[in-house]
Amino acid sequence: MIWILLVLLYGVLKGAREVIKKKSLQGSTVMEVLVVYTVLAFLMVLPDYKNAMNVDPHFLFWIALKSFIIFMAWICSFMAIDRMPISVYGILDLSRVLFATLLGTVVLGEVLSIAQIVGLTFVSTGLIMLNGTRKLAAHKQEKVETRFVMIALISCMLNAVSGLMDKILMKSVTSSELQFWYMLFLALFYLGYILVTKTPIRWVATFKNRWIWLLSFLFIVADRALFVANGMDGSRVTVMTLIKQSGSLVTILAGKFIFKEKNIRYKLICAAVIITGIVVAVL
């Protein structure tokens, strides 16, 4: 189905974005990347403002709430990406499956099929493997602090809540309406944050960071694909979340070939178990 292909596109681009985030942070601070990233992304959707003006004001509060959740999630994810190997982050990010499945079944009343239950078991097993003895040894060798692992998991939980809100909001608003207002509120939150905290931003140097421009473009393309998929009949939060995790392979392979990270073989085994669960659940 088309919505599955759109979500798969989102997953691959999401994995590429995690890699680009890591590259962008080599020349800028976390807050510099976040502020310029969101401002650029909003400017890219600005031409849609006429289509966005028809949204019911009642939904603006919920879109603003979604933006605030992502505001917090991105701060957490960028902090984690900045302080841990991208391959480790990519696998930890797969825990979104557990959070989103719980939300999909409890809030939306989605019923898991036998294949999805088997797939979820594989996903859980892969995450447990990553939390095993060899993972701890890898973390020690790669100097990953436990607090940043927890921060990454908090980001995953917040992103799962945002995904649930997408599904609910797309029943009443269009993809262009949601993306415009979501990016506007998100940019305002980050700009408000740096004004209140007086965080210094090197505007000229950060705007010259070509990775941030690429990051913003891929973000807009990926989110539009996801929003359109959410608005299609038959799309399900639980299945969509599983498909999204295909991006983990991108981050793991980038960890090996771009960042020269260690323990890639074991991480690939963990990811393979999780991806197997995703395939079983979808097919």
C-alpha distance (Angstrom), angle and dihedral (degrees) to the residues before:
residue distance angle dihedral
M1 . . .
I2 3.79 . .
W3 3.80 94.5 .
I4 3.81 90.3 57.4
L5 3.82 90.7 53.9
L6 3.81 90.7 48.1
V7 3.80 91.8 51.2
L8 3.82 90.2 46.6
L9 3.82 88.7 53.5
Y10 3.79 88.5 50.3
G11 3.81 90.9 51.2
V12 3.81 94.8 51.4
L13 3.81 92.7 45.8
K14 3.79 89.7 46.4
G15 3.80 90.3 56.4
A16 3.80 90.2 48.8
R17 3.81 89.8 49.8
E18 3.81 92.2 55.4
V19 3.80 88.9 55.2
I20 3.80 91.9 47.6
K21 3.82 90.3 48.6
K22 3.79 88.5 57.4
K23 3.80 90.7 50.0
S24 3.81 93.5 46.3
L25 3.82 90.8 53.0
Q26 3.79 90.9 59.3
G27 3.79 89.7 74.7
S28 3.81 104.0 25.8
T29 3.80 139.5 39.0
V30 3.80 123.0 -102.6
M31 3.81 93.5 -104.0
E32 3.81 93.3 44.2
V33 3.80 90.7 55.2
L34 3.81 93.0 44.4
V35 3.80 95.6 49.6
V36 3.80 97.4 44.4
Y37 3.83 91.2 39.2
T38 3.81 93.1 56.4
V39 3.81 94.7 41.3
L40 3.81 91.8 51.7
A41 3.80 91.6 45.6
F42 3.81 91.1 51.1
L43 3.82 91.4 49.8
M44 3.81 88.1 53.8
V45 3.83 92.0 57.0
L46 3.82 94.4 39.4
P47 3.84 92.5 97.9
D48 3.83 86.7 66.8
Y49 3.80 92.4 63.6
K50 3.83 94.0 107.9
N51 3.79 91.7 55.7
A52 3.80 90.7 46.3
M53 3.81 96.1 55.7
N54 3.80 92.7 77.3
V55 3.78 95.5 67.2
D56 3.80 116.3 121.1
P57 3.85 107.7 -105.7
H58 3.81 88.1 -133.3
F59 3.79 89.8 71.3
L60 3.81 95.3 50.2
F61 3.81 90.6 80.7
W62 3.81 91.5 54.6
I63 3.80 92.5 45.6
A64 3.81 89.2 50.1
L65 3.83 89.1 50.2
K66 3.81 90.1 51.4
S67 3.82 89.2 49.9
F68 3.80 91.2 51.5
I69 3.80 90.8 50.8
I70 3.81 90.0 52.0
F71 3.83 89.4 43.9
M72 3.81 87.9 61.2
A73 3.81 94.3 38.3
W74 3.80 93.5 54.0
I75 3.79 93.2 49.6
C76 3.80 88.5 53.6
S77 3.81 95.1 44.6
F78 3.82 94.7 47.3
M79 3.82 90.9 48.8
A80 3.80 90.1 51.1
I81 3.81 94.6 45.0
D82 3.80 90.3 49.3
R83 3.81 92.6 53.8
M84 3.81 105.3 36.8
P85 3.83 139.2 49.9
I86 3.81 110.0 -83.5
S87 3.82 90.3 -129.2
V88 3.82 91.6 58.6
Y89 3.80 91.3 46.6
G90 3.79 90.5 49.9
I91 3.79 92.2 57.4
L92 3.80 94.3 42.9
D93 3.80 87.7 52.5
L94 3.80 87.9 64.1
S95 3.81 87.9 73.8
R96 3.82 86.0 81.9
V97 3.80 84.9 83.9
L98 3.79 91.6 66.4
F99 3.81 94.6 46.6
A100 3.81 94.8 44.2
T101 3.80 93.9 45.8
L102 3.79 90.4 52.9
L103 3.81 91.3 49.0
G104 3.81 93.3 44.8
T105 3.79 93.5 52.6
V106 3.81 97.6 39.9
V107 3.82 101.3 38.8
L108 3.81 103.7 28.0
G109 3.79 96.6 30.2
E110 3.80 93.3 -126.9
V111 3.81 112.6 169.7
L112 3.80 117.6 -138.0
S113 3.79 116.9 -131.6
I114 3.80 121.1 -138.1
A115 3.83 89.4 -102.7
Q116 3.79 90.9 52.8
I117 3.80 91.8 48.8
V118 3.82 90.0 51.2
G119 3.81 90.0 46.3
L120 3.79 92.0 49.4
T121 3.81 89.0 50.9
F122 3.80 89.6 56.1
V123 3.80 90.5 48.4
S124 3.80 91.9 50.8
T125 3.81 91.1 47.2
G126 3.80 91.5 52.6
L127 3.81 91.1 51.3
I128 3.80 91.3 47.9
M129 3.81 89.2 51.4
L130 3.79 89.0 53.8
N131 3.80 88.3 52.8
G132 3.79 92.0 51.2
T133 3.77 130.7 105.6
R134 3.79 95.2 -82.2
K135 3.80 90.9 52.3
L136 3.79 90.3 53.4
A137 3.78 89.7 51.2
A138 3.79 90.0 49.0
H139 3.79 90.9 50.0
K140 3.78 90.7 50.8
Q141 3.77 91.0 50.1
E142 3.79 93.0 45.9
K143 3.81 93.7 41.1
V144 3.79 98.6 -122.7
E145 3.79 111.7 167.8
T146 3.81 117.8 -138.7
R147 3.81 91.9 -128.5
F148 3.79 91.0 61.9
V149 3.80 90.4 50.0
M150 3.81 87.7 54.8
I151 3.81 91.2 46.6
A152 3.82 89.3 53.0
L153 3.81 90.5 51.3
I154 3.82 91.4 49.5
S155 3.80 87.9 53.3
C156 3.81 89.9 51.9
M157 3.80 91.8 51.0
L158 3.82 92.5 49.5
N159 3.81 91.4 47.7
A160 3.80 89.7 52.1
V161 3.82 89.8 54.1
S162 3.81 89.1 49.7
G163 3.80 90.5 51.0
L164 3.78 90.2 53.3
M165 3.81 90.7 50.7
D166 3.82 89.7 50.8
K167 3.77 90.5 57.9
I168 3.80 92.5 49.0
L169 3.82 96.0 43.4
M170 3.80 94.4 47.0
K171 3.78 88.6 66.0
S172 3.80 89.1 68.7
V173 3.83 108.0 22.8
T174 3.79 133.7 47.7
S175 3.80 125.1 -114.0
S176 3.83 92.2 -108.6
E177 3.82 92.0 49.7
L178 3.77 93.3 48.9
Q179 3.80 94.9 45.4
F180 3.82 94.6 48.0
W181 3.80 97.1 49.5
Y182 3.79 93.6 37.2
M183 3.82 91.5 55.1
L184 3.82 92.7 42.9
F185 3.81 92.8 53.6
L186 3.81 91.3 42.7
A187 3.82 92.5 52.6
L188 3.82 90.2 47.6
F189 3.81 91.6 51.0
Y190 3.81 92.7 52.9
L191 3.80 93.9 43.1
G192 3.81 89.2 48.2
Y193 3.79 90.6 49.5
I194 3.81 94.8 54.5
L195 3.82 91.1 45.6
V196 3.81 94.0 50.6
T197 3.82 95.2 42.3
K198 3.83 93.0 36.7
T199 3.79 89.8 -131.5
P200 3.82 109.5 -179.8
I201 3.82 114.6 -122.4
R202 3.80 123.1 -167.6
W203 3.80 93.6 -144.3
V204 3.80 99.8 179.9
A205 3.80 95.4 44.3
T206 3.80 92.8 44.2
F207 3.80 94.0 49.3
K208 3.81 87.1 53.7
N209 3.83 90.1 57.8
R210 3.82 99.1 106.4
W211 3.81 92.0 -163.9
I212 3.80 90.5 65.8
W213 3.81 91.5 55.0
L214 3.80 91.1 51.1
L215 3.81 90.1 45.4
S216 3.81 91.9 53.8
F217 3.80 93.2 48.8
L218 3.82 94.4 49.4
F219 3.80 89.9 46.2
I220 3.82 92.7 56.1
V221 3.82 93.3 46.4
A222 3.82 93.5 46.5
D223 3.80 95.4 46.0
R224 3.79 93.0 47.9
A225 3.81 89.4 53.0
L226 3.81 89.9 49.5
F227 3.81 95.0 47.2
V228 3.81 91.6 49.6
A229 3.82 89.8 49.6
N230 3.81 90.8 50.0
G231 3.79 90.2 54.6
M232 3.81 93.9 53.9
D233 3.79 121.7 100.1
G234 3.78 113.3 -107.1
S235 3.81 97.2 24.7
R236 3.78 112.3 133.3
V237 3.80 129.4 -159.1
T238 3.80 94.0 -137.9
V239 3.82 94.7 51.6
M240 3.81 93.4 40.3
T241 3.79 91.6 53.5
L242 3.79 91.2 52.6
I243 3.81 92.3 51.0
K244 3.80 92.2 48.0
Q245 3.79 90.1 64.2
S246 3.81 91.9 70.9
G247 3.80 85.2 92.8
S248 3.81 90.6 72.9
L249 3.81 90.2 79.7
V250 3.80 89.1 58.1
T251 3.80 92.2 54.5
I252 3.81 94.3 45.7
L253 3.80 94.1 49.3
A254 3.81 90.4 44.9
G255 3.79 88.3 52.6
K256 3.80 89.1 58.8
F257 3.79 102.6 38.5
I258 3.82 102.5 30.8
F259 3.80 106.4 27.0
K260 3.85 97.6 26.8
E261 3.80 92.6 -132.4
K262 3.80 124.6 175.8
N263 3.81 135.9 -119.3
I264 3.82 90.8 33.6
R265 3.82 93.8 146.4
Y266 3.80 93.4 59.4
K267 3.80 91.5 43.3
L268 3.81 89.5 52.3
I269 3.81 89.9 52.2
C270 3.82 90.2 52.6
A271 3.78 90.8 46.9
A272 3.82 91.9 46.4
V273 3.80 90.6 56.8
I274 3.80 90.2 49.7
I275 3.83 94.3 45.3
T276 3.82 88.7 50.0
G277 3.77 88.0 57.2
I278 3.79 90.4 49.9
V279 3.81 92.2 51.7
V280 3.81 92.3 47.2
A281 3.80 91.4 49.3
V282 3.81 94.5 48.9
L283 3.82 99.1 41.3
